[in-house]
């Protein structure tokens, strides 16, 4: 059957009388334009940004009805690009997917071809979504950190360590031989974090209670921060001479209250990670590394697998800060 004659299922969010309602709906495929791909989505994954889109955050999604899902992997069903052929397996993450372009919580996506990355040979489609934007962000953070900091330089802190980005960062760094301090608000997850690569655990309440001084005792050679706010402030203040801190999130707060002393007295480097528009050549490099030397043992990571019907429950958990690890969404039986 011609793909354009088919309808497909999607997790749809509608705005009705000021409320945002989620449901599974049947939609019609639209024709492709030049340099676009039609991709049959096999897997997607749930991210915090998806939960915001699904609950009406206009900073993420301006217009509704809308299909969230900033991650997708699947097989090209139709191509209007000379660079991609029907039947190729591709990953699409970030850019505008799932924000103002219908995303991976539907059985098909229609996207510009320059958003797609070929699935690495040594990676399955499910593995790609166990990684997703969270893993890509973690990989970008690790790439920048490890350019300047080596295992022998000292401990590396990872905040939000049980979350999607944090848990993958812990796993990669542990695999590379770094001493990893996992920062978490969940004391019950100590053994889990140690099982995926952390050597020490620091509770969120402990680092939040560090004394309010311009500089603190140097504890870390570097860090990957996923939460922002006072935790990032205290990580920076506790980073040793010539240390490196990457930051990629603001779930705790987008604000930083700091002096310049960590930067001019200790030479600390703060590197921002923007996975949404990261250059394609680096995306390809990180995906290849995630499929080979950084390959994650998926059995060690905490994850759950749901269908479209199970997404709404997971959204409630992620917004409440109770979702552990990754959530993979299966769209093809």
C-alpha positions in Angstrom: 0.0 0.0 0.0 1.2 3.5 -0.8 2.4 5.0 2.5 0.5 8.3 1.7 -2.8 6.5 1.7 -2.4 5.2 5.2 -3.5 6.5 8.5 -1.4 6.2 11.6 -1.8 6.3 15.4 -0.3 9.0 17.5 -0.3 10.2 21.1 -2.0 13.6 20.6 -2.3 16.6 22.9 -5.2 19.0 22.4 -6.1 22.3 24.1 -9.7 22.4 25.2 -11.1 25.3 27.3 -7.7 26.0 28.8 -7.0 22.4 29.6 -4.6 20.0 27.8 -6.1 16.6 27.0 -4.0 13.6 25.8 -5.5 10.8 23.7 -4.5 8.2 21.1 -5.8 9.4 17.7 -5.7 8.4 14.0 -4.0 10.9 11.8 -3.5 11.2 8.0 0.0 11.4 6.5 0.8 14.6 4.6 2.8 14.6 1.3 6.5 15.0 1.4 8.2 18.2 0.3 11.7 18.5 -1.2 14.5 17.2 1.1 12.1 15.6 3.5 11.9 12.1 4.8 8.9 10.0 5.9 10.1 7.7 8.7 8.2 4.7 10.1 9.0 5.1 13.8 9.9 1.9 15.6 10.9 3.4 19.0 10.8 6.7 20.8 11.6 7.7 24.3 10.3 10.0 27.0 12.2 13.1 28.0 11.3 16.0 30.4 10.7 18.3 27.5 8.1 15.8 26.1 6.3 16.0 29.5 6.3 19.8 29.3 4.9 19.7 25.7 2.2 17.2 26.7 1.0 19.4 29.6 0.8 22.6 27.6 4.1 24.4 28.2 4.0 27.1 25.5 7.8 27.6 26.0 8.2 24.2 24.4 5.2 23.9 22.1 3.4 27.0 20.8 0.4 25.5 19.0 -1.9 22.5 19.6 -3.1 19.9 18.7 0.4 18.4 18.7 2.3 15.1 18.9 5.3 15.3 21.4 8.4 13.1 21.2 11.8 14.7 20.7 13.4 11.3 20.0 12.7 8.8 17.2 14.3 5.9 15.4 12.9 4.0 12.5 13.1 3.1 8.9 12.7 5.5 6.0 9.4 4.8 4.2 9.7 7.6 1.6 12.5 10.0 0.7 12.8 13.2 -1.2 16.5 13.5 -0.5 19.4 12.2 -2.6 21.3 11.5 0.7 18.9 8.9 2.1 17.2 5.9 0.6 14.0 4.1 1.4 14.8 1.2 3.8 17.6 2.9 5.7 17.5 3.0 9.5 17.9 6.5 10.9 17.8 8.4 14.2 16.2 11.8 14.6 16.7 13.7 17.9 16.2 17.3 19.0 16.1 20.2 16.4 12.4 21.0 16.4 11.1 17.4 16.5 8.4 17.0 19.2 8.4 20.7 19.9 6.6 22.5 17.1 7.0 19.7 14.6 5.0 16.5 15.3 7.3 14.1 17.0 8.1 10.5 17.8 5.0 9.7 19.8 3.4 8.8 16.5 3.9 5.9 14.1 5.3 8.2 11.4 7.3 11.4 11.4 7.9 13.7 8.5 11.2 15.7 8.9 13.9 17.5 7.0 16.6 15.1 5.8 19.3 17.1 7.5 17.9 16.2 10.9 18.6 12.5 10.4 21.6 10.4 11.4 22.1 6.9 10.1 21.8 4.3 12.8 25.3 3.0 13.6 25.9 -0.6 12.4 26.7 -1.8 16.0 23.6 -0.3 17.5 20.0 -1.6 17.5 17.0 0.7 17.2 16.0 0.0 20.8 19.5 0.8 22.0 19.3 4.1 20.2 16.2 5.1 22.1 17.6 3.8 25.4 20.2 6.5 24.7 18.1 9.1 22.8 18.5 12.8 23.4 19.4 12.1 27.0 22.3 9.8 26.0 23.3 12.1 23.2 23.5 15.0 25.7 25.4 12.8 28.1 27.8 11.8 25.3 28.4 15.4 24.3 29.1 16.3 27.9 31.5 13.4 28.3 33.2 14.3 25.0 33.9 17.9 26.1 34.9 17.0 29.6 37.3 14.2 28.6 39.1 16.5 26.2 40.5 18.4 29.2 40.2 16.1 32.2 41.7 12.6 32.5 40.9 9.8 35.1 44.1 10.5 37.0 43.2 14.2 37.5 40.6 13.3 40.2 36.9 12.7 40.9 34.1 13.7 38.5 30.7 14.7 39.9 27.5 13.9 38.1 24.3 15.6 39.3 20.9 14.2 38.7 22.7 10.9 38.6 19.6 8.6 38.5 18.0 10.6 35.6 18.3 9.9 31.9 21.3 12.1 31.2 22.9 11.5 34.5 22.7 7.8 34.6 24.2 7.5 31.1 27.0 9.9 31.9 27.8 7.9 35.1 27.9 4.7 33.0 30.1 6.1 30.3 32.5 7.8 32.7 32.8 4.6 34.8 33.5 2.6 31.7 36.3 5.0 30.8 37.9 4.6 34.2 36.9 7.8 36.0 36.1 8.0 39.7 32.5 9.1 39.6 30.6 10.9 42.4 26.9 10.4 41.8 24.8 13.2 43.2 21.2 12.2 43.8 18.2 13.1 46.0 17.3 9.4 46.2 19.4 7.6 48.9 17.6 4.4 48.1 19.3 4.4 44.7 22.9 4.1 46.1 23.4 0.5 45.0 22.0 1.1 41.6 24.3 4.0 41.0 27.3 2.0 42.1 26.2 -0.9 39.8 26.4 1.4 36.8 29.7 3.0 37.5 29.6 5.4 40.5 32.4 5.0 43.1 30.8 7.4 45.6 27.4 8.9 46.3 26.7 12.4 47.5 23.1 13.2 48.5 21.5 16.3 47.0 20.7 17.7 50.4 24.4 17.5 51.3 25.6 19.6 48.4 22.7 22.0 48.7 23.8 22.6 52.3 27.4 23.5 51.5 28.4 26.8 53.1 27.5 30.0 51.1 31.0 31.1 50.3 32.6 32.4 47.0 34.9 29.3 47.0 34.7 25.9 48.7 37.1 23.2 49.4 38.1 21.6 46.1 36.5 18.2 45.8 36.2 17.5 42.1 38.5 17.6 39.0 35.3 18.1 36.9 31.6 17.6 36.7 28.6 17.0 34.5 25.7 19.0 35.8 22.2 18.2 34.6 20.1 20.2 37.0 21.4 23.8 37.4 20.6 26.1 40.3 22.4 25.9 43.7 23.7 22.4 43.0 25.6 23.7 39.9 26.7 26.7 41.9 28.3 24.5 44.7 29.8 22.1 42.2 31.6 25.1 40.5 32.8 26.4 43.8 34.1 22.9 44.8 35.9 22.3 41.5 39.7 22.2 41.7 42.3 24.2 39.8 41.8 24.0 36.0 38.8 21.8 36.5 36.0 21.5 33.9 32.2 21.6 34.5 29.6 21.0 31.8 26.0 22.0 32.2 23.0 20.9 30.2 19.9 21.4 32.3 17.9 23.7 34.5 15.3 21.6 36.2 16.4 22.9 39.6 16.7 26.5 38.4 18.1 28.4 35.4 19.7 31.0 37.8 23.3 31.0 39.1 24.5 33.2 41.9 28.3 33.1 41.7 31.3 35.3 42.0 34.0 35.2 39.3 36.5 33.7 41.8 36.2 30.0 40.7 37.0 31.1 37.2 39.8 33.6 37.8 41.4 32.1 40.9 41.1 28.4 40.0 40.8 28.7 36.3 37.6 26.6 36.2 36.0 26.2 32.8 32.2 26.1 32.4 31.0 24.5 29.2 27.4 24.7 28.1 25.9 21.7 26.2 23.1 22.4 23.7 22.0 19.1 22.3 19.1 20.6 20.4 21.2 22.3 17.7 24.6 20.6 18.2 26.6 20.4 14.9 25.9 17.3 12.8 29.6 16.2 12.5 29.8 16.0 16.3 26.4 14.2 16.5 27.7 11.5 14.2 30.9 11.2 16.2 29.0 10.8 19.5 26.5 8.3 18.1 29.4 6.2 16.7 31.2 6.3 20.1 28.0 5.4 21.9 27.8 2.3 19.6 31.4 1.2 20.2 33.8 2.2 22.9 31.1 4.0 25.0 28.5 1.3 24.4 26.3 1.0 27.5 25.2 -2.3 29.0 21.4 -1.8 28.6 20.7 -4.5 31.2 22.6 -2.4 33.8 20.6 0.8 33.1 17.2 1.2 34.7 14.5 1.5 32.0 11.0 0.6 31.2 9.2 -0.1 27.9 5.7 1.1 27.1 3.4 1.5 24.2 1.6 4.7 23.2 -1.1 3.8 25.8 1.4 3.9 28.6 2.9 7.3 28.0 0.5 9.4 30.1 1.3 7.6 33.3 5.0 8.0 32.7 4.6 11.7 32.1 3.0 12.1 35.5 5.9 10.4 37.1 8.6 12.4 35.3 6.9 15.7 36.3 6.7 14.5 39.9 10.4 13.6 39.9 9.7 9.9 40.5 10.7 8.4 37.2 13.9 6.3 37.4 16.1 5.9 34.3 14.8 5.9 30.8 11.4 5.1 29.3 11.4 3.6 25.8 8.2 3.7 23.7 7.6 0.8 21.3 5.6 1.6 18.2 6.1 -1.5 16.1 5.3 -5.0 17.3 
